[in-house]
Amino acid sequence: MDKSKYLLISSCIFGLVAALHLFRVIGGLSLTLGSWTLPMWASLVVFVVLGLLSYMGNAFRRTGRT
């Protein structure tokens, strides 16, 4: 697999998971893992971080930089 395909696939995955976290915050949905509930502020942080990773991956893919 070349770098361009890798960056495209990873950027899409990061973007999808970021969108799911944003949907969780907007919809007010709870996320429970066992007995632990993920706070809403954590989903906002995850949305920003994964959104940035998705954007940067696409930018690197377009410019050819790694």
N, C-alpha and C positions, 0 to 999 in steps of 0.2 A: 504494500500500500504506500503510495507516495504522500508527501507532506500535504499537498493540497486537499486530497480526499480525507486525510486524517483530520485536518483543521475544519473541513466542512462538517464531517460527522460529529466531532466533539462540540462544535459550535451549535449545531442543531440540538444536541442532547442538553447542553447547558441552557439554551434558550427555552426548550420545552419544560424543563424542571423549574426554571425561573418563572415561567408563565403559570405553572401549577401553584407555586407559592403565592403569586399575586392573586390568583383566583381564590385561594384559601383565605387571604386577608380580606378581599372584597366581599366574599360570600360569608365571612364570619364562621368558617368551618373549623372544627377542632381536629387536631392531629394527636392521637394518643398512641404511644408505643409502650405496651405493657401497662404499668401504672403511672407512667410519666407523660405529661402533656406538654407539647412544644408551645411556648408562648408566641403570641402574634408578632411581637417585636423581632423575634428570631427569624420568622418567615420574611419579614421586611429586609433584614440584613442579608439573608440568603438570596432573596430576589435581587438585591443590588449587586452582590458579589457575582452571582451566576450570570446576571445580565451583562455585567462588565466583561466577564470571561467570554461570553458568547460574542459580544461586539468586537473584542480584541482578536479573537480567533478569526472572525470574518475579515477584519482589517488586515491581519497578517496574511491571510490567504489571497486577498486581492492584490496586495503589494508584493507578495513573494518573499517577504521577510520571515525569519524564524527566530 
